[in-house]
Amino acid sequence: MKQRAKVEVGQHYQSVGTITGAPVFTYRVEHLFQSKVDKVEYARLSQIGDTSRLKSVAAAILLNPRHFIPVAGEVAKDTERAA
């Protein structure tokens, strides 16, 4: 499976369970920002189904299949909703 070259707002990712290796939760990229302290790009994620559950992770980790799996087609759906 080809990895996305860039993390963008609106993309959806499933976290990978550390014990099972299976997808656990699905998250949507809400915001991208660069830290002023370490100059790393971070992604603010909200959990699908419970948007009060937020987390910030390094954007690069979203491209690592050991930690997150991209969910195909979700960016297009979000773009259609916004139009």
Backbone as JSON, one array per atom type, in Angstrom:
{
  "sequence": "MKQRAKVEVGQHYQSVGTITGAPVFTYRVEHLFQSKVDKVEYARLSQIGDTSRLKSVAAAILLNPRHFIPVAGEVAKDTERAA",
  "N": [[0.84, -1.18, 0.0], [0.57, 2.18, -0.87], [2.01, 4.94, 0.79], [0.66, 8.04, 1.94], [2.02, 11.08, 0.84], [1.9, 13.44, 2.21], [0.54, 14.85, 5.15], [-2.7, 16.04, 5.65], [-5.25, 18.41, 6.59], [-8.39, 17.08, 7.42], [-7.99, 14.48, 6.61], [-8.37, 11.01, 7.45], [-7.36, 8.68, 9.9], [-6.61, 5.44, 11.22], [-5.78, 4.31, 14.39], [-3.29, 1.95, 15.39], [-3.48, -0.94, 17.29], [-1.36, -1.68, 20.05], [-0.97, -4.23, 21.1], [-2.62, -6.05, 19.67], [-2.2, -5.28, 17.01], [-4.13, -4.56, 15.3], [-6.48, -2.25, 13.74], [-7.74, 0.32, 15.88], [-8.99, 2.89, 16.93], [-10.56, 5.53, 15.04], [-9.39, 8.54, 13.71], [-9.64, 12.04, 12.91], [-7.83, 14.47, 11.13], [-7.63, 17.56, 12.43], [-6.21, 19.94, 12.62], [-3.09, 21.34, 11.66], [0.11, 22.15, 12.9], [3.18, 23.88, 13.67], [5.57, 23.37, 16.11], [6.96, 25.84, 18.2], [9.01, 25.36, 19.86], [10.42, 22.86, 19.33], [10.36, 22.81, 16.59], [8.96, 20.92, 15.11], [6.47, 19.49, 13.01], [3.14, 19.13, 13.97], [0.07, 17.26, 14.34], [-3.26, 17.88, 15.14], [-5.61, 15.76, 16.37], [-8.95, 14.48, 16.26], [-11.13, 12.16, 17.73], [-13.18, 10.05, 15.85], [-16.61, 9.88, 16.32], [-16.47, 10.61, 18.97], [-15.81, 13.57, 19.48], [-14.78, 15.04, 21.54], [-12.56, 13.83, 22.42], [-9.38, 14.49, 22.05], [-6.1, 14.63, 20.57], [-2.64, 15.35, 20.17], [-0.16, 14.67, 17.86], [3.07, 13.99, 16.42], [3.18, 14.88, 13.07], [4.52, 13.26, 11.24], [4.38, 10.69, 12.34], [1.9, 9.78, 11.64], [2.24, 8.77, 9.14], [3.51, 6.41, 9.48], [3.03, 3.06, 9.24], [3.12, 1.3, 11.38], [1.95, 2.58, 13.45], [-0.28, 4.15, 12.62], [-2.96, 3.83, 10.25], [-3.9, 4.95, 7.09], [-7.2, 6.01, 6.18], [-8.9, 5.38, 3.38], [-10.49, 7.56, 1.01], [-11.8, 9.33, 2.75], [-10.98, 12.02, 2.8], [-11.97, 13.07, 0.44], [-14.73, 12.89, 0.95], [-14.99, 14.71, 3.1], [-14.26, 17.05, 1.79], [-16.33, 17.29, -0.07], [-18.48, 17.74, 1.68], [-17.83, 20.23, 2.67], [-18.13, 21.86, 0.48]],
  "CA": [[0.0, 0.0, 0.0], [1.36, 3.4, -0.99], [1.77, 5.91, 1.84], [0.43, 9.42, 1.54], [3.26, 11.84, 0.95], [1.71, 14.6, 3.06], [-0.62, 14.84, 6.05], [-3.53, 17.22, 5.4], [-6.47, 18.55, 7.39], [-9.52, 16.35, 6.87], [-7.67, 13.07, 6.42], [-8.73, 10.13, 8.55], [-6.4, 7.63, 10.2], [-6.95, 4.52, 12.29], [-4.64, 3.95, 15.22], [-3.01, 0.52, 15.41], [-3.32, -1.44, 18.66], [0.0, -2.12, 20.35], [-0.96, -5.66, 21.4], [-3.25, -6.82, 18.59], [-1.76, -4.86, 15.69], [-5.34, -4.28, 14.52], [-6.98, -0.89, 13.9], [-8.51, 0.49, 17.11], [-9.84, 4.08, 16.83], [-10.39, 6.35, 13.85], [-9.19, 9.95, 14.03], [-9.65, 13.0, 11.81], [-6.86, 15.55, 11.31], [-8.36, 18.81, 12.58], [-5.34, 21.11, 12.52], [-1.65, 21.11, 11.59], [0.86, 23.29, 13.42], [4.6, 23.64, 13.94], [5.98, 23.78, 17.45], [8.0, 26.88, 18.26], [10.09, 24.85, 20.71], [11.26, 21.85, 18.67], [10.23, 23.01, 15.14], [8.37, 19.72, 14.53], [5.07, 19.66, 12.62], [2.22, 18.28, 14.72], [-1.31, 17.17, 13.88], [-4.28, 17.78, 16.19], [-6.57, 14.74, 15.95], [-10.16, 14.25, 17.05], [-11.63, 10.8, 17.54], [-14.48, 9.96, 15.18], [-17.61, 9.34, 17.24], [-16.37, 11.34, 20.24], [-14.91, 14.66, 19.12], [-14.17, 15.63, 22.73], [-11.29, 13.13, 22.64], [-8.39, 15.11, 21.18], [-4.69, 14.33, 20.84], [-1.67, 15.93, 19.25], [0.95, 13.76, 17.58], [3.92, 14.44, 15.33], [2.53, 14.55, 11.79], [5.26, 12.17, 10.59], [3.97, 9.39, 12.88], [0.7, 9.34, 10.93], [2.67, 8.08, 7.92], [4.16, 5.16, 9.88], [1.97, 2.03, 9.35], [3.17, 0.6, 12.68], [1.19, 3.36, 14.41], [-1.54, 4.61, 12.05], [-3.3, 3.38, 8.9], [-4.8, 5.93, 6.47], [-8.52, 5.53, 5.76], [-9.08, 5.87, 2.01], [-11.74, 8.18, 0.6], [-12.39, 10.24, 3.72], [-10.68, 13.41, 2.46], [-12.93, 13.45, -0.6], [-16.03, 13.08, 1.59], [-14.93, 15.95, 3.85], [-14.23, 18.15, 0.83], [-17.68, 17.41, -0.61], [-19.34, 18.34, 2.71], [-17.48, 21.65, 2.81], [-18.53, 22.6, -0.76]],
  "C": [[0.88, 1.25, 0.0], [0.99, 4.37, 0.12], [1.47, 7.28, 1.24], [1.71, 10.2, 1.78], [3.13, 12.98, 1.95], [0.45, 14.43, 3.91], [-1.38, 16.14, 5.82], [-4.74, 17.21, 6.32], [-7.6, 17.83, 6.66], [-9.25, 14.88, 6.63], [-8.05, 12.29, 7.67], [-7.69, 9.03, 8.67], [-6.94, 6.74, 11.3], [-5.68, 4.21, 13.07], [-4.51, 2.43, 15.25], [-2.78, 0.09, 16.85], [-1.93, -1.99, 18.9], [0.08, -3.63, 20.6], [-1.48, -6.47, 20.21], [-2.7, -6.49, 17.21], [-2.92, -4.54, 14.77], [-5.77, -2.83, 14.73], [-7.89, -0.78, 15.13], [-9.49, 1.65, 16.97], [-9.56, 4.8, 15.53], [-10.35, 7.81, 14.26], [-9.24, 10.78, 12.76], [-8.62, 14.08, 12.14], [-7.63, 16.86, 11.3], [-7.49, 20.03, 12.28], [-3.89, 20.64, 12.43], [-0.93, 22.35, 12.11], [2.3, 22.89, 13.66], [4.94, 24.2, 15.31], [7.07, 24.84, 17.37], [9.2, 26.4, 19.07], [11.0, 23.91, 19.94], [11.16, 21.88, 17.14], [9.68, 21.78, 14.41], [6.92, 20.03, 14.16], [4.22, 18.64, 13.36], [0.84, 18.32, 14.09], [-2.21, 17.06, 15.1], [-5.36, 16.84, 15.66], [-7.79, 14.74, 16.85], [-10.68, 12.85, 16.71], [-12.99, 10.85, 16.89], [-15.45, 9.29, 16.16], [-17.59, 10.0, 18.6], [-15.36, 12.46, 20.05], [-14.32, 15.39, 20.33], [-12.83, 14.97, 23.05], [-10.29, 13.63, 21.61], [-6.99, 14.64, 21.56], [-3.85, 15.03, 19.8], [-0.52, 14.95, 19.11], [1.81, 14.4, 16.5], [3.29, 13.98, 14.02], [3.22, 13.37, 11.11], [4.83, 10.79, 11.09], [2.72, 8.87, 12.19], [1.04, 8.57, 9.66], [3.36, 6.76, 8.2], [3.09, 4.09, 10.1], [2.04, 1.2, 10.62], [2.3, 1.3, 13.71], [-0.19, 3.79, 13.91], [-1.7, 4.08, 10.63], [-4.23, 4.42, 8.29], [-6.11, 5.27, 6.05], [-8.81, 6.18, 4.41], [-10.46, 6.5, 1.82], [-12.32, 9.2, 1.55], [-12.13, 11.7, 3.39], [-11.68, 13.9, 1.43], [-14.3, 13.71, 0.01], [-16.06, 14.39, 2.36], [-14.95, 17.16, 2.92], [-15.62, 18.38, 0.23], [-18.61, 18.07, 0.4], [-19.09, 19.84, 2.84], [-17.96, 22.49, 1.62], [-19.99, 22.98, -0.76]]
}
